[in-house]
Amino acid sequence: MYKLNEETIQRLSDNAFIPRDEGNRDYQQFLQDVKVNTISIVEGADVIALDYAALRTGEDGYASIGDQLGMIAAGGTTHADHVAAVKTEFPKSNTGGTTIAAVPSWVQTEVDALLFREQLAAYKTAVIRLDKYVLSVGQAEVTEMQDSLVVAVDADGMPILDSDGITTYVQESVIITAFIEALDATVEVTTYSDDPEAEPTVSTVTNPLIVTDVAERADAQTVVDNTPQPVKDTA
């Protein structure tokens, strides 16, 4: 649980006071805790209401002694009216006390911003993972034609220029994506017994690398599917 104070956040488990500072580790933990447990673990600041006696003698209560003496010297009902007005504004039924303020909106706003950043980072990581080739399928070679370092020349050995007068280069095929062979779907695993006299057994299992690849891709796809569209739009 956390308790908000005027300038800090109090962690009730150890009464530590945490500044509202993005660079503070405890503040980041505060946001994480609220994200996981909802804002219900945060209590607003105490609001102390003064009783009638404090209000009557406070800034908005009775006039200064000098001003009151001036009212009395002036005669009439000015002073009595002033005293009556203050008593009416701050009746004895006002006994003061302490209430709890609502949790300010900045808490949820910053927790939402934290969640957004985490979702964005997870989404980018998942997209990169899905872009990798499937181990059980392999990767086809991809080539494209690009200008080589060789300048195209005519029969006289002069550089060939295009219609804009720019030197023409010889085109060559360049590998953009290398060929990678698919992994074997299964592998043989040899199991040895604790009995030195026993023969080892050989079994055929699904290639563990493919199993891991499938699981990681499934996890990444789940992240992509569950990412809110506003987060995807900023990626």
N, C-alpha and C positions, 0 to 999 in steps of 0.2 A: 504494500500500500504506500501511496505517496500523498503528501499534504502540501498544497501550494501556500506559499507565504508571499509577502509583498514583492520580494526581489529574488527569492530562491525557491527550490523544490526540496522539501524535506522527505527523506526516505525513512519511513517509520520503523523499518526493521532494525536500524542501527542509529537512527536520529542524525544521519549525515545530511548536510545541507549542500545541494547541488546547484551550481549556477546554470542559467539558461544560456549555454555556450555550445555551439556546434562542435567545437574542438575538444570538449570535455567528454571523457570516456563514460563517466557516470550518467551524463545527460543523454548520450546515445543509448545507454542501457535503459534509461527511463523510457525513451521512445519505443524501444524494442518491447519492453514489458507491457506498455499500453497497447501496442499493436497486437500482441499475443492475447492479452487478457481483457481487452476493451477498456474504455475510459472509466469504467466502473471502479477501477482500482485507484482513481485519483479523486481526492477531496479538495473542494475549493477552499479559498482562504477564509479565515475567521473575520466576521464583520461585527465589530463591537459597537453597540448602541449605547450612548450615554443616558443616564437616568435624568429625571427632571431637574434635580438640584445642579448637576453638572451643566446642563443645557442653559438653565437660567443664569448661571454665573459665567457662562462661556461667551465667546465672541458675539454670538447672535442673541444673547440674553440681555440682562440689565445693562443700562448705560453706565459709563464710568461714574465714580463717586463725584467727581467734579461736575459732570453733566447733570447728575441727579440734584446736586445742591443748587445748580443754576435753575432747574425746573421748580424746586421748592421756593427759591427766592423770587421767582417770577409770579408765584401765587397761582390761584385758580386750580384747575383739576389736572394740569399737565402731568405732574409727577404721578398722581394716583392713576391716571389713565395709562401712563407708561407701564407702571407696575402691573396693573390689571391685564394689559395686553400681553406682557411676557408670561404671566401665569396662565393665561388662556392658551397661548401658543405651546407652552410646555407644561401640561397638567401633571399633577402628582401620580396620575395613572400610568405615566410613562416611567416605568421602573428600569429601563435599560435591559441589558443582557447581550449575549453573543449568539449570532446565527452563522450559518455556513453559506458562503457565496457559491453561485453556480461555477462550474469549471469553465474557464474562458475558452473561446473558440480556437485560440492559437494552438492549444494542445492537439486537438483532432486534426487541425490543418497540417501541423508538422509531422504527425504520425502518418497521415495520408501521403505526404511528400516522401517520407522514408519508404513506405510501401511501394510507391510509384518507382522510386530509384531501384529498389531491389527487383521488382518485376521487370524493369527495363534491362537490367544487367543479366538476369536469368534468361530473358527472351533472346537477347543477342547471343549468349553462350549456346542456347539450344539451337538457334538457326545455324550457327557455325558447325555444330555437331551434325546436324542433318545434312549439311552440304557435303560432308565427307562421303566418299564412295562406300558402297555396301561391300563388306569383306567377302560375302558369299557370292557376289556378282563380279567383283573386280572392276576395273576401270578401262574403258576404251581409249585408245590413243586419239588425240585430236590435234590436227595440224591446220595451219593457215599460211597463205602466201604473203610473204613480206619482202620489202626491199632488202637486197643484200648490200654488201660493201662494194660490189662490182658495178661499175658504170657501164650501161649499154652503149656500144659503139657501132658505127656503120662500117661498110666495107673498107673505107679509107682509114678506119681507126679513130674517127672523130666521135665525141660524145653525142648521143642522140638526145635532142631536146623535144619536150612536148609542146603543145600549142601555146603554152604560156612562156616558153623559153626556159623551162626548168629542166635540169638534167634528169634523164630517165635512168633508173637503176634496174639491174637484173632482178627478177623475182625468184625467190627460193622458198621451198616448203620448210616451215619451222614448226617443231613440236610444241604445242601449247599445253597439252595435258599428256603425261606419260602413260603408257600402257602398264596396267598392273593386273596380274593374273589373279583370278578368283581363288580363294583358299579352298582346300579340300573340305567337303562337307563333314567328313568324319575323320577321326584319328584313332590309332590303336594305343591303348594304355596298358602297360604291363604292371601287374600288381604282385608284389613279393610277400610271401607268408613269413610269419615269425619263426616257422619251423624250417630250419636250414635244409632239411631233407625234402621238403615239398617243392614241387615245380612251380615256377611263377605262372600266373594266368594272364592271358592277353584278351582284352575285350575291346570292342569297337564302340566309340562314343561320339556324340556330336562334337565337332571341333569347339573347344572352349572359347577360342577367340571369336568365333561366330556367335556363340551364345552371349558373350559379353557385348558384342557389337549390337545384336538385336535388342538386348535389354537397355543399353544406353540410348539407342535410337527411339525406343518406345518412351523412355523417360523424357527425352527431349521433345518428342511430339506432344506429350501430355502438357509440358510447359507451354508450348506454342498454342495449343488448343485452349488452355485456361488463361492465357494472357488477355486482359481487357483490350479492346480495339484502340482506345486512346493511347495506351502504352505502345502498341504496335505502330501507331501512326507517327510516333516520335523516334522510332528506331532508325 
